[in-house]
Every structure is written in structure tokens, then in C-alpha cells.
Amino acid sequence: MAKKGAAKSFVIVILLAAAIAGVFVYKKISTRNSLAAQIAALSSRGAPPKSIEDLRKAIALYEKKIEQNVKDAAQTGSYWKILGSRLVDRKLYGEAMEALERAAEYYPEDESVHYLLGLSAGNLAQSEYFEPARQEEHFSVAERAYLRALTIDDRYGKALYGISILYVFALGRPAEAVPYLRRFLEINTSDTDAMFVLANAYFQLGETQNAVDLYDTIITITKDAAKKRQAETNRAEVLSRSYG
């Protein structure tokens, strides 16, 4: 019963967000129509105003309405972004993609929107139910979204890590991941998760010593016993496969 209640509540949240967005769109259209009528009314014949005073009135009215439209659009974009983020949290990646694509229409320069879109597309692509062509299409969306986020902010850590995971584990293109991982580790110098990914990339590229050096670093700096054991195991396996 608890799960059904939670699911019902979440559906209500989605419907509410969609309804709110719809209201803003309706208000925007209504405002534009009303604005046109009010400007036309300033002239006795319903034509654009001609006198300087009437033109000034029309401009003031227009500027006020435009400012409100901008605020409405910003609020609508925020709702789509929040909805997309909540859907990602619940691992509802298909629905999240739709919401985040709408958010990107309002906020094309928001790197976090593009990152979340990349994360959603990448996870959705790995579904076993997709045909290879569909899977490739979603991986392509993920790559473009991550790259767009990094075009906006080339030090955005989540996108640097996200595209690296995509290249190393999903697309089999480890060489392309290396510069992103290096940049990530320049910023986050003690992030052992990124070190594991970079060591894996080096191993795939046949750069054994670089991989071993990274595992040595992890063993030295980590306080997590499980990570230390994993690094020791990986180090031994790399050496065994390379020199055994």
C-alpha cells in the first residue's frame, strides 16, 4: 500500500507540474493578445498609435508586459528543470529526458540541465529492451549533452566525470576519456573513483605503468578498506596480464 501511495503522489506531482507549465503558456498567449488589443485601443481607428504621447504609452505598456513574460518563462523553465531532476532521482530516465529537453529550451546556457540530460540519456541507452540503433541514438544524445555542458563550463566536474564514464565503459573509447579525467583530477586531486576509471582507461590503452601508478596512489591515499583491496587486486591483475 505504501508503494502505491508513493507512486500515486508522484504522478500527482508530475501532473501538477505539467498543469502549472500549461497555465504559464496560456497566460503568456492571453497576455500577448491583451497587449495587442490595449496598444491598438490607444488609437481611435485601432491602428498602431502615431502621436508621440500615444507611442510612449504603448512602449511603457509593452515593456511592462515583456518583463512579466520574461518572468513567466523563467518560472516555467525552473519547473521543467525541477521536474527533470526529480525524475532522475527516481531513475525514470525516459520521462526525465523529455522534461530536461524542455528545460534546455528555456535555459540553453545552464550546464546542469545538459549534464542531467546526458546522465538520463546514457542510463536509458543501457536498457536491454532497446534495439542497437535506438541505443546508439541515446548514447549520442548523452555525448552531445555532456559536451554542451563542458562548452559552457569546461571545469564542470559532474560533466567531466560523466563523459569519461560514457567513453570508458559504454562506448569503448578510452583514449577520448583520458584528457577529461586528467582535468577532473587536476580539480579533484583525491577523488579515488576517478582514479579507478582513469586506471581502467590506461589499461585498455596498454599503458600499464600509468595504470599501476594510479593504483599505487589509491592504495596510499584511501582510507576505505574496500577500495584499497580493490586497487591491490586490480594492480596485481594488470601486472599479471601485462607481464605474465
Sequence and secondary structure as in RCSB ss.txt:
>XXXX:A:sequence
MAKKGAAKSFVIVILLAAAIAGVFVYKKISTRNSLAAQIAALSSRGAPPKSIEDLRKAIALYEKKIEQNVKDAAQ
TGSYWKILGSRLVDRKLYGEAMEALERAAEYYPEDESVHYLLGLSAGNLAQSEYFEPARQEEHFSVAERAYLRAL
TIDDRYGKALYGISILYVFALGRPAEAVPYLRRFLEINTSDTDAMFVLANAYFQLGETQNAVDLYDTIITITKDA
AKKRQAETNRAEVLSRSYG
>XXXX:A:secstr
 HHHHHHHHHHHHHHHHHHHHHHHHHHHHHHHHHHHHHHHHTSTTSS   SHHHHHHHHHHHHHHHHHHHHHHHH
HHHHHHHHHHHHHHTT HHHHHHHHHHHHHH TT HHHHHHHHHHHHHHHT TTS HHHHHHHHHHHHHHHHHHH
HH TT HHHHHHHHHIIIIIS  HHHHHHHHHHHHHHSTT HHHHHHHHHHHHHTT HHHHHHHHHHHHHH   H
HHHHHHHHHHHHHHHHHH 
